[in-house]
Amino acid sequence: MNEVYETRTEITIVFLASGATDLTDPFTRRTLIPHRVELRLVHIATPDEDRRWAHVAVHGPRRLKSGQPGHEISSHCWEDADPSASYRPDAARPDWLTQLLIAHLPEGWHPSLVELPGGTR
């Protein structure tokens, strides 16, 4: 009988969105005032495969038409920097978010997971 195993490593890092400007969600077109960024990294290894992926979400209050902050909302799928390859054909990841991801990507995780400079494999 063959034993099947799975090794799963999951890291979630939450950090302040310092230096951020308003962000428009490409799906809903709502604008949010970025307060924090959530970077989730996952690695699953089995005898047959090795999978790694990332998820990046930005959280903060919605910017109301009056300019005031509203209820908290979130914007997802920012791990993809290339608009042509993403679900957001008309939205590129803002530079401030790319810089925060560079600063917070843990050692041992490849930059290509979140399409950072120097991240080709």
Secondary structure, DSSP 8 states (H G I E B T S, - for coil): ------EEEEEEEEEE-TT---EE-TTT--EE---EEEEEEEEEE-SS-EEEEEEEEEEEEEE-TTSSEEEEEEE--TT---GGGSS-TT----HHHHHHHHHH--TTS-GGGGT-TT---
